[in-house]
Amino acid sequence: MDLDLERLERILSPYIVLRRNADIVSVSDALALRTGLSREEIREHLDARCPELDSAGRRYHFMELPGKADGGFECTCTTTSISDTEILAFSENGAPGAGGDAAVVPEALAAMARYSASSCLIVARGVIIHANEAFIELTGYPGPEVIGKQLIGIVSRQSRETFIGACQQGLEDPEGIIPPVDIMLTPLSGKRIFVNMRGGWLRSSGGEYLWMTLNDITDQVILMRRLQEQERRFSDLFDISPIGLLYVDPRGIITSCNAFVGNLMGYDRAEIQGSAFTRFVAPGEEQRLRDEFRDLFEQGREIQQRECVLRTGTGEEVTIQYDVQVISRKRRNVLALMVFSDITGKKKLEMELMEKNAEMEKTLWEMAEVKDALEARAGELNRATEELKVLNERLSQLSITDGLTEIYNHRHFQDRLSEEMERVQRSKDGVLSLLMLDIDDFKRFNDTYGHQCGDMVLKQLAGVLKKCVRSIDILARYGGEEFAVILPNTHAKDAEIVARRICDTIRSTPFSFGTGISVKVTVSIGVGAIGRGQGDKSELVRRADSALYAAKAKWKDRVEVWEED
């Protein structure tokens, strides 16, 4: 936004100072004239007050400016930051309306404000000179305190640039009309209020006035944000789910699918969506699937724990285990939700296990016939037994391990979290912390380098995390680019230390993917903690997830700890 000092004087106050990098770069003529000081003298005075002006958490600064004629005057200072420039707007205390502005407000304008059902203000040179009862009720400020108050001081810091920009557009408009804009106010209670602002500039013989109406839209904004959050959570859950999810209409056409389906099948999601489901089924399976889905839509029968062989884009065959649930609207079955997991590896292991069992049975039969053969084949039997043991252990390990990162998978994470929560409830001083970790901008990374490179980064990140946690901590891939760490017997402050160490380590670790390319990866981490009697595991996950969302909302690459609202 271009900062025109003359326009700022008309919007905020005649007494304006601009700072960049803590250095004063401009002083308005009106301020120099009022104080009777040179610009250099004003700079020296304000430089000495910089610590006070820079103090955080204050809506207004009450201070005294020097003056040669009357020895100084008390004023209110409000600071507004736009890009790299800080605007200091001063308003003289005890002089609301600056010379009787309130008395010369056009009668029609004052009457409009007084009888309007909306909150109305009339402002002169940045100071409120008239406010109706609706505005006083909205903001909670006592009527006498509103008159003479800097308008910009009531506008939330997050909305000041938007407010100034809208007022500037009104100054550029031939009719002086300010375009409607949504801004946030900070009332006396400190609770934020969202309003839709409309207004304009009025010039009369008495001066130039800014009139505006403010309609409270706080409830609409809150509802819209909640709706957007729910939609985002559903979209995230759908897209990053570590299982296949797809919707099929009654004609057998796939209407939507998640990323897991595209990755497994080797097709773009756009190519899968709009195609018949049987297109991707191995020969010999099509008719069975058609019959199942026909019964599903006609009779509403659920399909549970079925297996099917699919053919990928590269011609490979994968085995899935699926469940299907019909979705009804207005008593009509309109969609079917299919949920499936890839069990190709499991089926292969089962086949190997069956072959080994058959081999062992043959060996045992031969050993029963001839004692000498038994002794000769003892070594072979032992080897077969060990192979069987290894396969069983591998099968058990695969069931709890994420295939890409080689750390615990989501299902095992849930089991271990339940165990740790039971331990917390049994202990008088039991406490448990949970870290939820998400790679920043990972979708953009995948779009830039491809999913294979993204998988390599996920695997390297898991290796870094293993080095950052204790042996008793439980590290798991929560889903997609999200990881979780369960910290037994750990309070929130200690968990925060672990999270910051992880955040710093990842930030300083170069990630490469075998092509000579090294990238920087950052993560956002949410920390949640829970003690005995404070809730179940879903509450702990909610706390950590809420903290993670707050970290993502605050510029990412950071740690946020859940706090009670």
SULCORKA-V972123 format. One record per helix or strand of 2 or more residues. SS is the DSSP state (H for helix, E for strand). FROM is the first residue (numbers start at 1). TO is the last residue. If there is no record, write none. Layout:
ss->SS from->FROM to->TO
ss->SS from->FROM to->TO
This chain:
ss->H from->5 to->11
ss->E from->15 to->20
ss->E from->23 to->27
ss->H from->29 to->35
ss->H from->39 to->48
ss->H from->50 to->53
ss->E from->61 to->65
ss->E from->73 to->82
ss->E from->85 to->92
ss->H from->101 to->104
ss->H from->107 to->115
ss->E from->119 to->124
ss->E from->127 to->131
ss->H from->133 to->139
ss->H from->143 to->146
ss->H from->151 to->154
ss->H from->157 to->172
ss->E from->177 to->186
ss->E from->192 to->204
ss->E from->207 to->216
ss->H from->218 to->240
ss->E from->244 to->249
ss->E from->253 to->257
ss->H from->259 to->265
ss->H from->269 to->272
ss->H from->277 to->280
ss->H from->286 to->299
ss->E from->303 to->311
ss->E from->317 to->329
ss->E from->332 to->342
ss->H from->344 to->369
ss->H from->371 to->376
ss->H from->378 to->400
ss->H from->410 to->426
ss->E from->431 to->439
ss->H from->442 to->449
ss->H from->451 to->468
ss->E from->474 to->479
ss->E from->482 to->488
ss->H from->492 to->508
ss->E from->510 to->512
ss->E from->518 to->520
ss->E from->523 to->531
ss->H from->537 to->553
ss->E from->559 to->561
